Amino acid sequence: MHAIRNMLSRCASMHWLCACSLAVIAAIALPGCGESDSSSASANANPVGTWKMDVASTKAAMQARLKAEQDNGKMTEAEAGMMANMLDAMLAQMDITIQFKADGTVAATASLPGETKADTKTGTWTAKGNELNIKLEGQGAEGSTGRIAGDLLILVKDKDSPPITFKRS
């Protein structure tokens, strides 16, 4: 029951965890998420433009996290199943868009389950090669990190958050 409460607590704080760099739950960083891949640093590494959350990729990363939590004994199979069902329902109702502007500003807009209107946070971004650092209002000094690989943007809030994947739109 303690594990469920912890996961539900993580889900409750998900509003800006998701919307801003947007991570939803879990505990172990996905391999390669923060690694630099110079072969993917190209003209597409420029984040300027609009990006929408890729539900299928994000769901797969979160399911992998739940499996890792189960494999590490941090939750039972039943708890992982309940969380997977909750994630499916939440992701089906989420719409997260990030717009990067050439002047170094960013706006993240999220329509989330249970919310009557979309919420937008603004901030700044910097890039070095295909690596990004994003700082949104209310997010804290560390912000979020990410990388661009072609037309995919993979963002991570911190080492305890699963990645959220976006596609250039």
Phi, psi and omega per residue, in radians:
M1 nan -0.620 3.127
H2 -1.070 -0.726 3.126
A3 -1.105 -0.672 3.117
I4 -1.137 -0.785 3.118
R5 -1.042 -0.750 3.119
N6 -1.073 -0.775 -3.129
M7 -1.174 -0.703 3.103
L8 -1.136 -0.648 3.089
S9 -1.101 -0.733 3.096
R10 -1.105 -0.697 3.127
C11 -1.158 -0.664 -3.134
A12 -1.123 -0.613 3.139
S13 -1.510 0.105 -3.057
M14 -1.179 -0.371 -3.054
H15 -0.776 -0.986 3.133
W16 -1.727 -0.209 2.972
L17 -1.085 -0.746 3.127
C18 -1.312 -0.838 -2.957
A19 -1.255 -0.378 -2.970
C20 -2.030 -0.383 2.907
S21 -3.055 0.016 2.006
L22 1.156 1.192 3.135
A23 -2.138 2.747 -2.986
V24 -1.939 -1.082 3.121
I25 -2.647 3.045 2.839
A26 1.905 -2.784 -2.889
A27 -2.453 -0.291 -3.012
I28 -2.203 2.318 -3.094
A29 -1.119 2.422 3.109
L30 -1.244 2.348 3.134
P31 -0.988 2.383 3.051
G32 1.438 -0.066 -3.060
C33 -1.134 -0.668 -3.133
G34 -1.755 0.053 -3.114
E35 -1.288 2.541 3.094
S36 -1.527 2.408 3.101
D37 -2.235 1.663 -3.043
S38 -1.079 -0.417 3.131
S39 -1.213 -0.397 3.136
S40 -1.650 -0.098 3.074
A41 -1.341 1.896 -3.080
S42 -2.544 -2.900 3.092
A43 -1.024 -0.540 3.125
N44 -1.265 -0.160 -3.134
A45 -1.244 -0.197 3.066
N46 -1.276 2.094 -3.066
P47 -1.388 -0.142 -3.041
V48 -0.958 2.208 -3.126
G49 2.334 -2.929 -3.071
T50 -1.885 2.394 -3.129
W51 -2.228 2.381 3.107
K52 -2.029 2.504 3.124
M53 -1.029 2.319 3.059
D54 -1.617 1.777 -3.034
V55 -1.049 -0.762 -3.072
A56 -1.102 -0.805 3.138
S57 -1.158 -0.728 3.139
T58 -1.126 -0.736 3.122
K59 -1.086 -0.759 3.140
A60 -1.075 -0.726 3.127
A61 -1.138 -0.706 -3.134
M62 -1.218 -0.649 3.090
Q63 -1.146 -0.661 3.085
A64 -1.099 -0.676 3.105
R65 -1.106 -0.787 3.123
L66 -1.067 -0.717 3.106
K67 -1.092 -0.741 3.109
A68 -1.106 -0.716 3.099
E69 -1.063 -0.727 3.134
Q70 -1.188 -0.802 -3.129
D71 -1.090 -0.556 -3.140
N72 -1.495 0.061 3.107
G73 1.346 0.240 -3.126
K74 -1.469 -0.265 3.047
M75 -2.697 2.720 3.141
T76 -1.433 2.961 3.082
E77 -1.072 -0.695 3.130
A78 -1.125 -0.747 3.111
E79 -1.116 -0.742 3.120
A80 -1.099 -0.678 3.106
G81 -1.121 -0.745 3.099
M82 -1.102 -0.763 3.135
M83 -1.125 -0.697 3.117
A84 -1.064 -0.737 3.109
N85 -1.122 -0.730 3.100
M86 -1.105 -0.757 3.132
L87 -1.074 -0.768 3.111
D88 -0.979 -0.828 -3.114
A89 -1.134 -0.752 -3.124
M90 -1.184 -0.804 -3.112
L91 -1.114 -0.575 3.124
A92 -1.131 -0.406 -3.099
Q93 -1.824 -0.015 -3.086
M94 -1.584 2.547 2.991
D95 -2.473 1.953 -3.129
I96 -2.144 2.236 3.141
T97 -2.226 2.402 3.069
I98 -2.131 2.309 3.085
Q99 -2.075 2.073 3.081
F100 -1.705 2.280 3.119
K101 -1.873 2.691 -3.094
A102 -1.079 -0.401 -3.122
D103 -1.432 0.110 3.100
G104 1.551 0.174 3.077
T105 -1.758 2.782 -3.114
V106 -2.501 2.588 3.041
A107 -2.309 2.254 3.095
A108 -2.000 2.198 -3.128
T109 -2.074 2.286 -3.105
A110 -2.270 2.290 2.922
S111 -1.890 2.031 -3.020
L112 -2.119 2.743 3.124
P113 -0.957 2.364 3.095
G114 1.480 -0.118 3.128
E115 -1.670 2.453 -3.117
T116 -1.515 -0.346 3.100
K117 -2.534 2.772 3.120
A118 -1.192 2.616 3.128
D119 -2.073 2.434 -3.125
T120 -2.159 2.366 3.022
K121 -2.071 2.514 3.107
T122 -2.051 2.860 3.134
G123 -3.117 -2.661 -3.107
T124 -2.258 2.811 3.074
W125 -2.435 2.646 3.006
T126 -2.357 2.696 3.141
A127 -2.359 2.569 3.017
K128 -2.429 1.851 -3.021
G129 1.146 -2.198 3.118
N130 -1.756 0.159 3.117
E131 -1.651 2.388 -3.137
L132 -2.087 2.612 2.950
N133 -2.228 2.212 -3.083
I134 -2.162 2.294 3.079
K135 -2.186 2.001 3.128
L136 -1.857 2.672 3.124
E137 -0.929 2.343 3.107
G138 1.350 0.090 -3.043
Q139 -1.583 -0.345 -3.079
G140 1.780 2.858 -3.025
A141 -1.117 -0.564 -3.066
E142 -1.299 -0.471 3.140
G143 1.132 -2.611 -3.139
S144 -2.257 2.723 3.083
T145 -2.082 2.811 3.119
G146 -2.889 3.084 3.075
R147 -2.533 2.676 3.107
I148 -1.890 2.297 3.069
A149 -2.285 1.691 -3.082
G150 1.175 -2.160 3.123
D151 -1.722 0.367 3.076
L152 -1.963 2.447 3.044
L153 -2.091 2.139 -3.100
I154 -1.991 2.005 -3.094
L155 -1.941 2.528 3.131
V156 -2.390 2.285 3.100
K157 -1.267 -0.881 -3.129
D158 -2.819 3.136 -3.073
K159 -1.118 -0.318 -3.133
D160 -1.639 0.015 -3.085
S161 -1.947 2.440 3.086
P162 -1.273 2.746 3.119
P163 -1.268 2.618 3.003
I164 -2.010 2.236 -3.091
T165 -1.799 2.398 3.118
F166 -2.149 2.641 3.046
K167 -2.004 2.488 3.086
R168 -1.140 2.323 -3.140
S169 -2.023 nan nan
